[in-house]
Amino acid sequence: MTYALTAGLAVACFAAYLGVHSTVLLVAGVVATTIVVPEVVWDLTDGAVGGGVLLLVAGAVLLATSLVSTWLRRHR
C-alpha cells in the first residue's frame, strides 16, 4: 500500500490541471501514473510478473496517459 501517496499525487496533479492549465501539472500527473501502475500490478500479483511485463505495463500506461493528456490540452 506504499503507492497510495504516488496515486494521490497523480490524481491531485490532474485535478489541479483542470483549474490551472499548467503543463507542468499534466506532465507530473503522467509521470506519477506511469510510476504507480506497475507498483500496483507488482503488489496485486505478489511479484509473480516479470520485469518484462512490468515494462510493458509501464509503457502502455505512459502511452495511454500521454494520449489522454494531449487530448485534454487540445480541448482546453
C-alpha positions in Angstrom: 0.0 0.0 0.0 3.0 2.3 -0.3 1.8 3.5 -3.7 -1.1 5.4 -2.2 0.9 8.6 -2.0 2.0 8.4 -5.6 -1.5 7.7 -6.8 -2.8 10.6 -4.7 -0.2 12.9 -6.3 -1.3 11.8 -9.8 -4.9 12.5 -9.0 -4.0 15.8 -7.4 -2.0 16.9 -10.4 -4.7 16.0 -12.9 -7.3 17.8 -10.8 -5.2 20.9 -10.4 -4.5 20.9 -14.1 -8.2 21.2 -14.8 -8.2 24.5 -12.9 -4.7 25.9 -13.6 -3.9 24.6 -17.1 -0.2 24.3 -16.3 1.7 21.8 -18.5 4.0 21.0 -15.5 1.0 19.6 -13.6 0.0 17.5 -16.6 3.5 16.1 -17.0 3.7 15.4 -13.3 0.4 13.5 -13.4 1.6 11.4 -16.3 4.9 10.5 -14.6 3.2 9.7 -11.3 0.7 7.5 -13.1 3.4 5.7 -15.0 5.2 5.0 -11.8 2.2 3.9 -9.7 0.5 1.4 -12.1 3.5 -1.0 -12.3 3.8 -0.8 -8.5 0.1 -1.8 -8.2 0.5 -4.6 -10.6 3.5 -5.9 -8.7 1.7 -5.8 -5.4 -1.5 -7.4 -6.8 0.4 -10.3 -8.3 2.7 -10.7 -5.3 5.7 -10.2 -7.6 4.8 -13.1 -9.9 5.0 -11.0 -13.0 8.5 -10.5 -14.6 10.3 -7.3 -15.3 9.4 -7.5 -19.0 5.7 -7.5 -18.2 6.1 -4.6 -15.8 8.0 -2.7 -18.5 5.2 -3.4 -20.9 2.6 -2.2 -18.4 4.6 1.0 -17.7 4.9 1.7 -21.5 1.2 1.1 -22.1 0.3 3.4 -19.2 2.7 6.1 -20.4 1.2 5.9 -23.9 -2.4 6.0 -22.6 -1.9 8.9 -20.2 0.1 10.8 -22.8 -2.7 10.4 -25.3 -5.3 11.5 -22.8 -3.3 14.5 -21.6 -2.7 15.5 -25.2 -6.4 15.3 -25.8 -7.1 17.4 -22.6 -4.6 20.0 -23.7 -6.1 20.4 -27.1 -9.7 20.7 -25.8 -8.9 23.3 -23.2 
